[in-house]
Amino acid sequence: MHGKDEEGRAQREELEARIAELEGALTQLKARLRAQQEAEQHAAIDELDDYLAQIDHKYQNLRSFWTVVAQELREMFGPRQDDEGSAS
């Protein structure tokens, strides 16, 4: 009978060792996944920063352009001093 007990104990210890090994491997895989996700998030944030800088640059260009357009329209369609005197 002691033979079966020892055999059962050996199988249980082997299973426990396998479980511990698998848990260790799973912990390592989780850590690698977490590191990869963090790297992806940092890359996405960097891309967002670049995109926002481009948008800001385009907005500044648009503001400058609008100032020029508004000034030219005032010059083209604004009241002229020589027209004011002859309109009466």
Helices and strands as residue ranges (DSSP letters): H 2-77, H 81-86
